């Protein structure tokens, strides 16, 4: 035993000191000094006890507080004086006694073995809880005989049931962990207790808060509450639970506007500060990760400030607590929603509790206080209830009493105590190899019992399966409960759903077809957001210095959309698509090209056809009067060839109109280049004919012999052939092709013909320009030659128009967007074609049709004019 005491003493001094308040240390310091196998200090006696073959320990907080006394350090501190009897903990203790009695009466479980118990009152003190645990482990002997032999006595109890809260459970598990004494808690839910490196002997029959905290976060997310406040108990239960909730909430996009700690012993100033934070907040949902004790203290404080209208989300500790509901006189918690342990029933337990008699229980001093508090009376031969108005016998009937002891709403927690006791019993049954009888010779070791409890798997008489995972935790299942007020200030805890961690993710949250009531008896789900949801077509932009749930909604940029609510980023549309006006969908862009249906295309088509018709009329006139002097002058053959090429020039402009295709893209530029070279070649031939004809009239000139009709045809053919070669090379190396231009217009696709090789295009255009310049130069030189009808003058003017059109075409073509560049090119073709047609042929048609008297050889040669001159 000396070894056990050294380990226990060292664990207590090193680990529990941080959990004990100065006030508790001043009231009842821990005096476990181990010296020569002698225990110093006052022994700890159990509040309730019963002998048996095997003893089970229990630690419950039968009282919730203690009297504060000032330590003068002049005498030994007095024992802790407990007050404020806690009926709830009496219910837990009674459940343990019920399970032990049921096992002792059973012939199937531990036959022939009687279980006893020692139950200690922790009085709400962590230090006292730890001292009770050591008393259960070491015994209460005042002195031991000095001995050098090692202590081999077994532990006083084989397992400990309790504590109810997480913080004292943490302290107890730290102390008894090295001793391997199993500790099974029914209500300590802190996720920290799942750490087997720190708490190797701790187990529990209630799920870890790790699952509850995550379930609460998913519950909040389900209703779209992304801006919430939080209040937590300032102990292991609240701090660890809220830490997991906060982590999960962040992953789900939920923000905490505030998270404040609260403990039932906090000062008025601190409580007022908490209330001020709640009143100044903008969130309408409060997640309360509080113990029922803290909730019972906080509710009256909130009622004083009339803090109604908030939607409460509660943890399992208080959400189905009828005592908390009774305290809420101002209906602050109406409509609350939260998680609770699934409903359970233990047959015979209620009757057992209501049949308790204080005079029939070992440790009747505690039950005397309980009975007198329950009935507000003074038990005969008792002085503990001074001031009570009446006496009671101890045989009063509890059946008609309505208080927290007779309230069975915490049956799921009673069931946890029940399952914990049965888990120990099943482990002992296995170790003792029980069949019809048990092997009493087996030496019980705490570690063996601990290992067997971890492996146990059984079903209770109600059909509940009991087993523990590697962390000593049971499977996590929670009922979703809604506070629904009824008449006479009664609150119904209505189950509206289930959260089951044993099923795959995504299916864990299940709702029943029941209507929910929210804060202030509203039937509509409350809204608690920092910023309203961003509709499709916008994206979220975080507000500087605020949490991620506070943001502004900014419309998506041009070319981008968002088709989901609360989009973080906008998505750029495919190049062939463009956002609609709301910018929540991409619609196919309109294909833009110069078509025959639109006004500009129709006008250009009409101009082209009109030019073609005019050219045909002129050709008909010339053919009709082909034998007249004015037609025969300057090589009528070139005139007809020029009219034919002009017809092609007018018609080639039509290839630029309509949806671009591979053949139209290759045809439009090559047809334009070849026909215009043919046209300019004819004009150049006519200019050279005029110039050579007058040169040949000079004495001794024989120029016309070298530039006769054959040479003229060859020159036209040669000039045109060069352009044909350029076009063939262009089409062979890099021909024009249809192209979708997405850059010019944001919301439209421009269908155009890409040049393929810009060098080819500018070579074609440059060659036309070279021939036009040569033609202009020759015509300019021949403009003053004597003739009544000198064609060179008209060619000069036509070439001037031609060059002016194509010089202005270049900047206009480059700067015009989309289909307008095509229109500019068509306009240049038509303008230059009309210029040639009108300037060269209209004067002749005027003479042919309107001045036939001038259509004579004499007048054409200018002889009539010279004879008439003086």
C-alpha positions in Angstrom: 0.0 0.0 0.0 2.9 2.4 0.6 3.7 2.2 -3.1 0.1 3.1 -4.0 0.1 5.9 -1.6 3.4 7.4 -3.0 2.0 7.3 -6.5 -1.3 8.7 -5.5 0.3 11.4 -3.4 2.6 12.4 -6.2 -0.2 12.5 -8.8 -2.3 14.6 -6.5 0.4 17.2 -5.8 1.7 17.4 -9.4 -1.5 17.3 -11.4 -4.5 18.3 -9.3 -3.0 21.5 -7.9 -3.8 23.4 -11.1 -7.5 22.5 -10.9 -8.0 23.5 -7.2 -8.9 27.0 -6.3 -7.1 28.9 -3.5 -10.4 29.0 -1.6 -10.7 25.3 -1.7 -7.1 24.8 -0.6 -7.7 27.3 2.3 -10.8 25.4 3.4 -9.5 21.9 3.1 -5.9 21.4 2.1 -4.8 18.0 0.9 -2.8 16.3 3.6 -1.6 13.2 2.1 1.9 13.0 3.3 3.4 9.6 3.1 6.0 9.0 5.8 6.9 5.6 7.1 3.6 4.1 5.9 1.6 6.4 8.1 -1.5 8.3 6.8 -1.8 11.8 8.2 -4.9 13.9 8.1 -8.6 13.3 8.8 -10.0 10.1 7.3 -12.7 10.4 4.6 -15.9 8.6 5.3 -18.4 7.7 2.7 -21.8 9.3 2.7 -23.5 6.0 1.7 -22.0 2.5 2.1 -22.9 -1.1 2.0 -20.6 -4.1 2.6 -20.2 -6.8 -0.1 -17.8 -9.3 -1.5 -16.7 -6.7 -4.1 -16.9 -3.0 -3.4 -17.7 -0.4 -6.1 -17.0 3.2 -5.5 -19.0 6.2 -6.4 -18.4 10.0 -6.3 -21.4 12.3 -6.6 -21.9 15.9 -5.8 -24.7 15.5 -3.2 -24.2 19.2 -2.4 -23.4 21.9 -4.9 -21.4 24.3 -2.7 -19.7 24.8 0.7 -19.5 27.4 3.4 -16.5 29.7 3.0 -14.4 30.0 6.1 -11.3 32.1 6.6 -8.2 30.2 7.5 -6.1 31.9 10.2 -3.2 29.4 9.9 -3.2 29.2 13.8 -5.0 25.9 14.0 -5.8 22.9 11.8 -8.4 23.8 9.1 -11.9 22.5 9.8 -13.4 20.0 7.4 -15.4 21.4 4.4 -18.9 22.2 5.4 -21.2 21.4 2.5 -24.6 23.0 1.8 -27.2 23.3 -1.0 -28.5 19.8 -1.4 -28.6 18.5 -5.0 -31.5 16.2 -5.7 -30.2 15.4 -9.2 -27.1 13.8 -7.8 -29.2 11.8 -5.4 -31.0 10.4 -8.4 -27.7 9.3 -9.9 -26.7 7.7 -6.6 -30.1 5.9 -6.3 -29.7 4.6 -9.9 -26.3 3.1 -8.9 -27.9 1.5 -5.8 -30.7 0.2 -7.9 -28.3 -1.5 -10.4 -26.2 -3.0 -7.6 -29.4 -4.4 -5.9 -30.6 -5.8 -9.2 -27.3 -7.5 -9.9 -27.2 -8.9 -6.3 -30.6 -10.4 -6.9 -29.7 -11.8 -10.2 -28.8 -15.5 -10.7 -27.4 -15.0 -14.2 -24.8 -12.2 -13.4 -22.2 -12.7 -10.7 -24.1 -15.6 -9.0 -23.1 -15.9 -5.4 -21.2 -12.7 -5.4 -22.6 -9.7 -3.5 -21.6 -6.1 -4.6 -21.2 -3.4 -2.0 -20.6 0.3 -2.5 -19.0 3.3 -1.0 -20.5 6.6 -2.2 -18.7 9.9 -1.5 -20.0 13.5 -1.6 -17.7 15.7 -3.6 -19.6 18.8 -2.5 -18.9 20.5 -5.9 -15.2 20.7 -5.0 -12.5 19.4 -7.3 -10.2 19.0 -4.3 -12.8 17.0 -2.4 -13.5 14.8 -5.5 -9.8 14.0 -5.7 -9.6 13.2 -1.9 -12.6 10.9 -2.2 -11.0 9.1 -5.1 -7.8 8.5 -3.0 -9.9 7.3 -0.1 -11.6 4.8 -2.4 -8.2 3.7 -3.6 -6.3 3.6 -0.3 -8.9 3.0 2.5 -9.4 5.1 5.6 -7.1 3.4 8.1 -5.6 6.0 10.5 -2.3 4.2 11.1 -0.3 1.4 9.6 2.4 -0.7 11.2 5.8 0.2 9.8 7.1 -2.5 7.6 9.8 -2.9 5.1 7.9 -5.4 3.1 6.2 -4.1 -0.1 2.6 -3.2 0.0 0.6 -5.8 -1.9 -2.9 -5.1 -0.6 -5.5 -4.7 -3.4 -7.4 -1.4 -4.0 -10.3 -0.8 -1.7 -12.7 -0.6 -4.7 -12.6 -2.4 -8.0 -14.1 0.5 -10.0 -15.4 4.1 -9.5 -18.7 5.4 -10.9 -18.7 9.2 -11.4 -18.0 12.1 -11.5 -20.9 14.0 -13.1 -18.9 16.9 -14.4 -15.8 17.0 -16.7 -13.4 19.1 -14.5 -13.6 16.9 -11.4 -13.5 13.8 -13.6 -10.3 15.1 -15.2 -8.7 15.6 -11.8 -9.8 12.2 -10.5 -8.7 10.4 -13.7 -5.3 12.0 -13.4 -4.9 10.7 -9.9 -6.2 7.2 -10.3 -4.9 6.7 -13.8 -1.5 5.4 -12.7 -3.3 3.0 -10.4 -5.3 1.5 -13.3 -8.5 1.7 -11.3 -11.4 1.9 -13.8 -13.5 5.1 -13.6 -16.8 5.2 -15.5 -18.5 8.5 -15.8 -22.1 8.9 -16.8 -22.1 12.6 -17.7 -18.5 13.9 -18.1 -18.4 14.7 -21.8 -15.2 16.7 -22.3 -13.4 15.5 -25.4 -10.1 15.8 -23.6 -11.0 12.7 -21.5 -10.7 10.6 -24.7 -6.9 11.0 -24.5 -5.7 7.7 -23.2 -2.2 8.8 -22.7 -3.4 11.2 -20.0 -6.4 9.3 -18.7 -5.7 5.6 -19.3 -8.3 4.2 -16.9 -11.2 6.6 -17.8 -14.3 5.3 -19.6 -17.8 6.7 -19.9 -21.3 5.8 -21.0 -22.0 9.2 -22.5 -20.6 10.3 -25.9 -17.7 12.6 -26.1 -18.3 16.3 -26.7 -16.2 16.0 -29.8 -19.3 14.6 -31.6 -21.7 16.9 -29.8 -19.7 20.0 -30.7 -19.6 19.0 -34.4 -23.2 18.1 -34.3 -24.1 21.6 -32.9 -22.1 23.2 -35.7 -23.9 21.2 -38.4 -27.2 22.0 -36.7 -26.4 25.8 -36.9 -25.3 25.5 -40.5 -28.5 23.6 -41.4 -30.6 26.6 -40.5 -28.3 29.0 -42.3 -27.1 30.8 -39.2 -23.6 32.0 -40.1 -23.3 34.8 -37.5 -23.8 33.5 -33.9 -22.7 34.3 -30.4 -21.5 31.7 -27.9 -21.5 31.3 -24.1 -19.6 28.5 -22.5 -19.0 27.2 -19.0 -15.5 28.2 -17.9 -14.3 24.7 -17.2 -13.1 21.7 -19.1 -16.6 20.9 -20.3 -17.3 24.3 -21.8 -13.9 25.3 -23.0 -13.0 22.1 -24.8 -16.5 21.7 -26.2 -16.6 25.3 -27.5 -13.1 24.9 -29.0 -14.3 21.9 -31.1 -17.5 23.8 -32.0 -15.4 26.9 -33.1 -13.1 24.7 -35.2 -16.0 22.9 -37.0 -17.9 26.2 -37.4 -15.0 27.8 -39.2 -14.8 24.8 -41.6 -18.6 25.2 -42.3 -18.4 29.0 -42.8 -19.9 30.0 -39.5 -18.5 33.0 -37.6 -18.7 33.7 -33.9 -19.4 37.3 -33.1 -18.4 36.7 -29.5 -17.5 33.7 -27.3 -17.6 34.5 -23.6 -16.9 32.2 -20.6 -19.2 32.1 -17.7 -19.1 30.3 -14.3 -21.8 30.2 -11.7 -19.5 31.9 -9.1 -18.8 34.9 -11.4 -19.2 38.3 -9.9 -22.1 40.7 -10.8 -19.7 42.9 -12.8 -18.7 40.0 -15.0 -22.3 39.0 -15.6 -23.2 42.5 -16.5 -20.3 42.6 -19.0 -21.6 39.4 -20.6 -25.1 40.8 -20.8 -23.7 44.0 -22.4 -21.9 42.0 -25.0 -25.2 40.1 -25.9 -27.2 43.3 -26.0 -24.7 45.1 -28.3 -24.4 42.2 -30.7 -26.1 41.9 -34.0 -26.3 38.1 -34.0 -29.7 36.6 -33.1 -28.5 33.1 -32.2 -26.7 32.1 -29.0 -25.0 28.8 -28.7 -24.9 27.9 -25.0 -22.4 25.2 -24.2 -23.2 25.5 -20.5 -23.7 23.0 -17.7 -27.2 22.9 -16.1 -25.8 24.5 -12.9 -24.4 27.5 -14.8 -27.6 27.8 -16.9 -29.7 27.8 -13.7 -27.7 30.8 -12.4 -27.5 32.7 -15.8 -31.3 32.5 -16.6 -32.5 34.8 -13.7 -29.7 37.3 -14.6 -30.9 37.4 -18.2 -34.5 37.8 -17.1 -33.7 40.9 -15.2 -32.6 42.6 -18.5 -35.5 41.1 -20.5 -33.1 39.5 -23.1 -35.8 37.9 -25.1 -35.9 37.4 -28.9 -32.7 35.4 -29.1 -32.6 31.9 -30.6 -30.8 29.5 -28.1 -28.9 26.5 -29.2 -28.2 24.2 -26.3 -25.9 21.3 -25.3 -27.1 18.1 -23.8 -26.4 19.3 -20.2 -29.4 21.6 -20.0 -31.6 21.3 -23.1 -33.9 18.7 -21.6 -33.6 19.8 -18.0 -37.0 20.4 -16.5 -35.4 22.4 -13.6 -33.9 24.9 -16.1 -37.3 25.2 -17.8 -38.9 25.9 -14.5 -36.5 28.6 -13.7 -37.1 30.4 -17.0 -40.1 32.4 -15.9 -39.7 35.1 -18.6 -39.7 32.5 -21.4 -36.2 33.5 -22.6 -35.5 30.0 -23.8 -38.8 29.4 -25.6 -38.1 27.8 -29.0 -34.6 26.7 -28.0 -33.1 23.8 -30.0 -30.3 21.5 -29.1 -29.0 18.0 -28.6 -29.9 15.5 -25.9 -29.0 12.0 -25.0 -31.6 9.6 -26.7 -34.6 8.7 -24.5 -34.2 5.6 -22.4 -36.2 3.7 -19.9 -35.0 1.5 -17.0 -37.8 -0.8 -15.8 -38.3 -0.6 -12.0 -36.1 2.4 -11.4 -38.8 5.0 -10.8 -40.5 2.7 -8.3 -37.2 2.1 -6.6 -36.5 5.8 -6.2 -40.0 6.6 -4.9 -39.7 3.8 -2.4 -36.6 5.2 -0.6 -36.8 5.5 3.2 -34.1 7.5 5.2 -34.2 5.1 8.1 -33.5 2.0 6.0 -30.3 3.2 4.4 -26.7 2.9 5.6 -25.3 6.3 6.0 -28.6 7.6 7.2 -27.2 11.0 8.2 -27.0 12.0 4.5 -30.5 10.6 3.9 -31.9 12.4 6.9 -30.8 15.7 5.4 -32.2 14.7 2.1 -35.5 13.7 3.6 -35.9 16.9 5.7 -35.0 19.1 2.7 -37.4 17.1 0.4 -40.4 17.5 2.8 -39.3 20.7 4.6 -39.6 19.0 7.9 -37.6 17.9 10.9 -37.2 14.2 11.2 -37.8 12.8 14.7 -34.6 12.6 16.9 -32.9 15.0 14.4 -31.6 18.5 15.1 -30.3 19.1 11.6 -33.4 20.9 10.3 -33.8 23.6 12.9 -36.4 26.0 12.0 -38.7 23.5 10.2 -42.3 24.0 11.1 -43.3 20.3 11.3 -42.0 16.9 12.1 -41.8 14.0 9.7 -41.5 10.3 10.4 -39.4 9.1 7.5 -42.2 7.0 6.1 -43.8 9.7 4.0 -45.1 8.8 0.6 -43.1 10.2 -2.4 -45.7 9.3 -4.9 -47.6 12.6 -4.9 -44.5 14.8 -4.5 -43.6 17.0 -7.4 -40.0 18.2 -7.3 -36.7 17.6 -9.0 -36.1 14.3 -7.2 -39.4 12.8 -8.4 -38.9 14.2 -12.0 -37.8 11.4 -14.3 -36.9 13.6 -17.3 -33.2 12.7 -16.8 -33.9 9.0 -17.4 -31.3 8.9 -20.2 -28.6 9.9 -17.7 -29.9 7.5 -15.1 -29.5 4.8 -17.8 -25.9 5.8 -18.3 -25.2 5.2 -14.6 -27.1 1.9 -14.9 -25.0 0.8 -17.9 -21.8 1.8 -16.1 -22.5 -0.4 -13.1 -23.5 -3.3 -15.4 -20.3 -2.9 -17.5 -18.2 -3.4 -14.3 -20.4 -6.4 -13.3 -20.1 -8.1 -16.8 -16.3 -7.6 -16.6 -16.2 -9.2 -13.2 -18.4 -12.0 -14.4 -15.9 -12.7 -17.1 -12.8 -12.5 -14.9 -14.3 -14.7 -12.2 -15.4 -17.3 -14.8 -18.9 -17.3 -13.5 -21.4 -19.9 -14.7 -23.6 -21.2 -12.0 -21.1 -20.0 -9.4 -18.1 -17.7 -9.5 -14.5 -18.5 -8.8 -13.8 -16.7 -5.5 -10.1 -17.6 -5.5 -9.3 -15.3 -8.4 -7.2 -12.3 -7.3 -8.8 -9.2 -8.7 -6.3 -6.7 -10.2 -7.5 -3.2 -11.3 -5.6 -3.4 -14.6 -7.3 -6.8 -15.4 -10.7 -5.3 -14.6 -9.9 -2.2 -16.7 -8.9 -4.3 -19.7 -12.0 -6.5 -19.4 -14.3 -3.5 -19.2 -12.8 -2.1 -22.4 -13.6 -5.4 -24.2 -17.1 -5.9 -22.7 -20.1 -5.9 -25.1 -23.5 -6.7 -23.8 -27.2 -5.7 -24.0 -29.2 -4.4 -21.1 -32.6 -5.8 -20.2 -34.1 -2.9 -22.3 -32.1 -4.0 -25.4 -29.5 -1.2 -25.3 -26.1 -2.4 -26.6 -23.2 -1.3 -24.4 -19.6 -1.3 -25.6 -16.6 1.1 -25.7 -14.3 2.2 -28.5 -10.5 2.4 -28.2 -10.9 5.8 -26.4 -13.3 4.4 -23.9 -16.3 6.2 -25.4 -19.7 4.8 -26.5 -21.1 5.4 -30.0 -22.5 8.9 -30.3 -26.2 9.4 -31.0 -28.2 12.5 -30.2 -31.8 13.5 -30.3 -32.6 17.0 -31.6 -34.9 18.6 -29.2 -37.1 21.7 -29.5 -38.5 23.7 -26.6 -42.2 24.1 -27.3 -44.2 26.0 -24.7 -47.7 24.8 -23.7 -50.3 26.1 -21.4 -49.7 26.7 -17.7 -46.1 27.6 -18.3 -45.2 24.0 -19.2 -42.5 23.3 -21.8 -42.5 20.2 -23.9 -39.1 18.9 -25.0 -40.2 17.7 -28.5 -37.9 15.5 -30.5 -37.7 16.8 -34.0 -34.7 15.0 -35.4 -31.7 12.7 -34.8 -28.0 13.0 -35.2 -26.3 9.7 -35.6 -22.5 9.5 -36.0 -22.6 5.7 -36.8 -24.0 6.3 -40.3 -21.9 7.8 -43.2 -21.2 11.5 -43.4 -24.0 13.4 -45.1 -26.7 11.2 -43.7 -26.0 11.8 -40.0 -28.6 14.6 -39.6 -32.2 13.3 -40.0 -35.3 15.4 -39.4 -38.7 14.2 -38.4 -41.9 15.6 -40.0 -42.7 17.9 -37.0 -43.2 21.6 -36.9 -40.7 23.6 -35.0 -41.3 26.6 -32.7 -38.7 29.3 -32.6 -37.9 32.3 -30.3 -40.9 34.3 -29.2 -43.2 31.4 -30.5 -42.4 32.3 -34.1 -43.0 29.7 -36.8 -40.4 31.1 -39.2 -36.8 30.2 -38.9 -34.8 33.1 -37.4 -32.2 34.8 -39.6 -28.8 35.4 -38.1 -26.2 36.6 -40.6 -23.7 39.3 -40.6 -24.3 40.1 -44.3 -27.2 39.0 -46.5 -26.6 36.3 -49.0 -25.0 37.4 -52.2 -27.4 36.6 -55.1 -26.2 34.9 -58.3 -24.4 37.4 -60.5 -22.3 38.8 -57.5 -19.4 37.7 -55.4 -18.4 38.2 -51.8 -15.8 40.8 -50.9 -14.7 40.7 -47.3 -15.1 43.8 -45.2 -11.8 45.0 -43.9 -11.1 44.0 -40.3 -14.2 41.8 -39.9 -14.8 38.1 -39.9 -15.2 36.2 -43.1 -19.0 36.2 -42.6 -19.1 40.0 -43.0 -18.8 40.9 -46.6 -20.2 43.1 -49.4 -21.8 41.8 -52.6 -20.0 43.1 -55.7 -21.3 42.5 -59.2 -19.2 40.2 -61.3 -16.9 41.9 -63.7 -17.6 42.0 -67.5 -17.3 38.6 -69.0 -17.8 36.8 -65.6 -20.7 35.1 -63.9 -21.7 33.4 -60.7 -24.6 31.1 -60.8 -24.6 30.2 -57.1 -25.6 32.1 -54.0 -22.7 33.4 -51.9 -20.1 32.8 -54.6 -16.6 33.7 -53.5 -15.3 34.0 -57.1 -16.9 34.7 -60.4 -16.2 32.4 -63.3 -15.2 33.8 -66.7 -17.4 32.7 -69.6 -16.1 30.7 -72.5 -14.9 33.0 -75.3 -18.0 32.1 -77.4 -20.3 33.1 -74.5 -21.2 36.3 -72.7 -23.0 37.0 -69.4 -26.6 37.9 -69.4 -27.8 41.2 -67.8 -28.0 39.6 -64.3 -24.6 37.9 -64.9 -25.8 34.6 -63.5 -25.6 32.7 -66.7 -23.5 32.6 -69.9 -25.4 33.0 -73.1 -24.0 32.3 -76.6 -22.6 35.4 -78.2 -24.3 36.8 -81.3 -22.3 36.1 -84.4 -21.7 39.4 -86.2 -20.8 39.7 -89.9 -21.9 41.8 -92.8 -25.0 40.1 -94.0 -27.4 40.8 -96.9 -30.3 41.2 -94.5 -29.0 44.2 -92.6 -29.3 47.8 -94.0 -25.7 48.4 -94.6 -25.2 45.0 -96.4 -28.3 45.6 -98.5 -27.2 49.1 -99.5 -23.7 47.8 -100.5 -25.3 44.9 -102.4 -27.6 47.3 -104.2 -24.7 49.6 -105.1 -22.7 46.6 -106.4 -25.6 45.4 -108.6 -26.3 48.9 -109.7 -22.7 49.4 -110.8 -22.8 46.0 -112.6 -26.0 47.1 -114.4 -24.5 50.5 -115.4 -21.4 48.7 -116.7 -23.6 46.4 -118.7 -25.6 49.4 -120.1 -22.3 51.1 -121.1 -21.1 48.0 -122.7 -24.3 47.7 -124.6 -24.1 51.3 -125.8 -20.5 50.8 -126.8 -21.4 47.6 -128.6 -24.3 49.3 -130.3 -22.1 52.2 -131.5 -18.9 50.2 -131.8 -18.3 51.5 -135.3 -18.5 55.1 -134.5 -15.3 57.1 -134.3 -15.5 57.8 -130.5 -15.7 54.1 -129.7 -13.1 53.1 -132.2 -10.7 55.7 -130.9 -8.1 54.5 -128.3 -8.6 50.8 -129.0 -12.2 49.7 -128.6 -11.0 46.2 -127.7 -9.3 47.5 -124.5 -12.5 49.4 -123.7 -14.6 46.3 -123.8 -12.0 44.4 -121.7 -12.1 47.3 -119.3 -15.9 47.2 -119.1 -15.7 43.4 -118.5 -13.1 43.9 -115.7 -15.2 46.6 -114.1 -18.2 44.2 -114.1 -16.1 41.7 -112.2 -14.9 44.4 -109.8 -18.5 45.3 -109.0 -19.5 41.7 -108.6 -16.4 40.7 -106.5 -17.6 43.0 -103.7 -20.5 40.6 -103.2 -18.1 37.9 -102.0 -17.3 40.2 -99.0 -21.0 40.1 -97.9 -22.4 37.1 -96.0 -21.1 34.6 -93.4 -17.4 34.0 -94.0 -16.4 30.5 -95.2 -13.2 28.9 -96.4 -14.0 29.4 -100.1 -15.4 32.9 -99.6 -12.4 34.0 -97.7 -10.0 32.8 -100.3 -12.2 34.0 -103.2 -12.9 37.6 -101.9 -9.3 38.8 -101.8 -7.9 36.9 -104.8 -10.9 37.9 -107.0 -10.6 41.5 -105.8 -6.8 41.5 -106.5 -7.0 39.9 -110.0 -10.0 41.8 -111.3 -8.6 45.1 -110.2 -5.2 44.4 -111.7 -7.0 43.4 -114.9 -8.9 46.7 -114.7 -5.9 48.8 -114.0 -3.9 47.0 -116.7 -6.6 47.9 -119.3 -6.5 51.5 -118.2 -2.7 51.5 -118.2 -2.9 50.0 -121.8 -5.3 52.7 -122.9 -3.1 55.4 -121.4 0.0 54.0 -123.1 -2.0 53.8 -126.4 -2.9 57.5 -126.1 0.7 58.5 -125.2 2.2 56.3 -128.0 -0.3 57.4 -130.6 0.7 61.0 -130.3 4.3 60.1 -130.1 4.0 58.2 -133.4 2.8 61.3 -135.3 6.2 62.9 -134.9 8.4 62.7 -138.0 10.5 59.5 -138.0 8.7 57.9 -135.1 7.9 54.2 -135.4 6.6 53.7 -131.8 3.1 52.3 -132.7 4.8 49.5 -134.5 6.1 48.3 -131.1 2.8 48.9 -129.3 0.1 47.6 -131.5 -3.0 45.6 -130.5 -1.0 42.4 -130.0 1.4 44.1 -127.6 -1.4 45.8 -125.8 -3.1 42.4 -125.2 0.2 40.9 -124.0 0.8 43.8 -121.6 -2.6 43.4 -120.0 -2.1 39.6 -119.8 1.4 40.1 -118.4 0.4 42.5 -115.7 -2.5 40.3 -114.7 -0.4 37.2 -114.7 1.9 38.7 -112.1 -1.0 39.3 -109.8 -2.2 35.7 -110.4 1.2 34.4 -109.4 1.1 36.5 -106.2 -2.4 35.2 -105.4 -1.4 31.6 -106.1 1.6 31.9 -103.8 -0.6 33.5 -101.1 -3.2 30.8 -101.3 -0.5 28.0 -101.3 1.6 29.3 -98.4 -0.9 30.8 -96.0 -4.4 31.4 -97.4 -7.1 33.5 -95.8 -9.4 31.5 -93.5 -12.6 32.2 -91.4 -11.8 33.5 -88.0 -13.9 34.2 -84.8 -12.8 37.5 -83.4 -13.6 37.7 -79.6 -11.5 40.7 -78.8 -13.1 43.6 -80.8 -16.5 43.4 -79.2 -17.0 42.0 -75.7 -20.5 40.7 -76.1 -20.4 39.6 -79.8 -18.4 37.3 -82.0 -17.1 38.9 -85.1 -16.9 36.5 -88.0 -14.3 37.7 -90.3 -11.7 36.4 -92.7 -8.2 36.3 -91.3 -5.6 37.3 -93.9 -3.5 34.2 -93.3 -0.4 35.9 -94.5 -0.4 39.7 -94.2 2.5 39.8 -96.6 0.3 38.2 -99.3 -2.5 40.7 -98.7 -0.3 43.7 -98.8 1.6 42.4 -101.8 -1.7 42.1 -103.7 -2.7 45.6 -102.6 0.7 47.0 -103.2 0.9 45.7 -106.8 -2.5 47.3 -107.5 -1.2 50.5 -106.1 2.0 50.3 -108.2 0.0 49.9 -111.4 -2.4 52.7 -110.4 0.6 55.1 -109.9 2.1 54.1 -113.2 -1.2 54.7 -114.9 -1.6 58.0 -113.2 1.8 59.1 -114.3 1.3 58.2 -117.9 -2.1 59.8 -118.0 -0.8 62.9 -116.4 1.9 63.1 -119.1 -0.7 62.7 -121.9 -3.3 65.1 -120.5 -2.2 68.1 -122.7 -1.8 66.2 -126.0 -3.8 67.8 -128.8 -7.1 66.0 -129.4 -10.7 67.1 -129.1 -11.4 64.1 -127.1 -8.2 63.3 -125.3 -9.0 60.3 -123.1 -5.9 60.8 -121.0 -7.6 63.7 -119.2 -10.4 61.5 -118.0 -8.0 58.7 -117.1 -5.9 61.1 -115.0 -9.0 62.2 -113.1 -10.2 58.6 -112.6 -6.7 57.6 -111.4 -6.7 60.5 -109.0 -10.0 59.3 -107.5 -8.7 55.7 -107.5 -5.5 56.6 -105.6 -7.4 58.9 -103.2 -9.9 56.2 -102.3 -7.2 53.5 -101.7 -4.9 55.9 -99.8 -7.8 56.7 -97.4 -8.8 53.1 -97.3 -5.6 51.9 -95.4 -6.2 53.9 -92.2 -9.9 53.4 -92.3 -9.6 49.7 -92.8 -7.1 49.3 -90.0 -9.1 51.3 -87.5 -12.6 50.0 -88.3 -13.9 47.2 -86.0 -15.5 44.0 -87.2 -17.8 44.1 -90.1 -17.2 47.8 -90.6 -13.7 47.0 -91.9 -15.3 44.7 -94.5 -17.7 47.5 -95.4 -14.8 49.9 -95.8 -13.1 47.5 -98.2 -16.3 47.1 -100.2 -16.8 50.8 -100.3 -13.3 51.3 -101.6 -13.9 48.7 -104.3 -17.2 50.3 -105.4 -15.9 53.8 -105.2 -12.8 53.2 -107.3 -14.9 51.1 -109.7 -17.5 53.8 -110.0 -14.7 56.4 -110.5 -13.3 54.5 -113.4 -16.7 53.8 -115.0 -17.9 57.4 -114.7 -14.7 59.2 -115.5 -13.7 57.1 -118.5 -17.0 56.0 -120.1 -19.7 58.5 -119.1 -18.2 61.4 -121.3 -18.2 59.1 -124.3 -21.7 57.9 -123.6 -22.8 61.6 -123.3 -21.5 62.3 -126.8 -22.8 59.1 -128.2 -26.3 59.5 -126.9 -26.8 63.3 -126.5 -24.3 64.9 -129.0 -24.2 62.5 -131.9 -23.0 65.4 -134.2 -19.7 65.4 -132.4 -19.3 61.6 -132.9 -17.4 62.1 -136.2 -13.8 61.4 -137.1 -13.2 65.0 -138.0 -14.4 66.2 -134.6 -12.6 63.5 -132.7 -9.3 64.3 -134.5 -9.8 68.0 -133.7 -9.7 69.2 -137.3 -13.0 70.9 -137.3 -11.9 73.1 -134.4 -8.6 74.1 -136.1 -10.4 75.0 -139.4 -12.9 77.2 -137.6 -10.2 79.1 -135.8 -8.9 82.4 -137.4 
